[in-house]
Amino acid sequence: MKTRGMRRQLVGTVVSNKMEQTVVVLVERQVKHRMYHKYIQRRSKFAAHDHENVCQIGDKVLITESRPLSKTKKWRVSAIVEKAV
């Protein structure tokens, strides 16, 4: 029996849920600048599959890498870490 490789997991904030079964998740990370050795914030947006349409704007979610589901969707919402107030 073959085992799956480790799939990347990221935590981000839902910034859009206007599409059907899709949310846009903003992931922020900190990177150290090569020359100045200061930490800079980098942002990336990922389209993630939300099968039950339960995610709301502002929710903190855990997304997991998956096979391509469409042209832009290559991530799935695994869990809602924190609901928006």
C-alpha positions as CSV (number, residue, x, y, z in Angstrom):
1,M,0.0,0.0,0.0
2,K,1.4,3.4,-1.0
3,T,1.3,6.3,1.4
4,R,0.8,9.9,0.4
5,G,3.6,12.4,0.8
6,M,3.3,15.2,3.3
7,R,1.0,17.8,2.0
8,R,1.6,21.5,2.7
9,Q,-0.6,23.1,5.2
10,L,-1.1,26.8,5.7
11,V,-3.1,29.0,8.1
12,G,-4.8,32.1,6.7
13,T,-7.7,34.5,6.8
14,V,-10.8,34.3,4.5
15,V,-11.0,37.5,2.5
16,S,-13.8,36.5,0.0
17,N,-16.5,33.9,-0.1
18,K,-18.6,35.1,-3.0
19,M,-18.0,32.1,-5.2
20,E,-19.8,28.8,-5.0
21,Q,-17.8,26.3,-2.9
22,T,-14.7,28.5,-3.1
23,V,-13.1,30.9,-0.7
24,V,-10.1,33.1,-1.1
25,V,-7.6,32.8,1.7
26,L,-4.9,35.4,2.5
27,V,-1.7,33.9,4.0
28,E,0.8,36.1,5.6
29,R,4.4,35.0,6.3
30,Q,7.5,36.7,7.6
31,V,10.8,36.6,5.5
32,K,14.2,37.9,6.6
33,H,15.7,40.5,4.2
34,R,19.0,39.3,2.9
35,M,20.9,42.5,3.2
36,Y,19.2,44.4,6.0
37,H,18.3,41.3,8.2
38,K,14.9,42.8,9.0
39,Y,11.7,40.8,8.8
40,I,9.3,41.7,6.0
41,Q,5.7,40.6,5.7
42,R,4.8,38.7,2.5
43,R,1.2,38.0,1.5
44,S,-0.2,35.4,-0.8
45,K,-3.8,34.7,-1.9
46,F,-5.0,31.1,-2.5
47,A,-8.3,29.9,-3.8
48,A,-9.5,27.0,-1.6
49,H,-12.3,24.5,-2.0
50,D,-15.0,24.9,0.7
51,H,-17.4,22.0,0.1
52,E,-20.1,23.0,2.7
53,N,-19.9,26.8,2.1
54,V,-19.4,27.3,5.9
55,C,-16.5,29.8,5.8
56,Q,-17.3,33.4,6.4
57,I,-15.1,36.5,5.7
58,G,-12.6,37.0,8.6
59,D,-12.5,33.3,9.6
60,K,-9.0,31.9,10.3
61,V,-8.7,28.6,8.4
62,L,-6.3,25.7,7.8
63,I,-5.8,24.9,4.1
64,T,-4.2,21.8,2.7
65,E,-2.6,21.3,-0.7
66,S,-4.5,18.9,-3.0
67,R,-4.8,17.9,-6.6
68,P,-5.9,20.6,-9.0
69,L,-9.7,21.1,-8.7
70,S,-9.9,23.8,-11.3
71,K,-7.7,26.3,-13.1
72,T,-6.9,28.2,-9.9
73,K,-8.0,25.9,-7.0
74,K,-5.3,23.6,-5.7
75,W,-6.1,23.9,-2.0
76,R,-8.9,22.6,0.3
77,V,-10.2,24.0,3.5
78,S,-9.3,21.4,6.2
79,A,-10.6,23.1,9.3
80,I,-11.8,26.4,10.7
81,V,-9.3,27.4,13.3
82,E,-11.2,30.5,14.6
83,K,-14.6,31.9,13.6
84,A,-14.9,35.6,12.8
85,V,-16.6,37.7,15.5
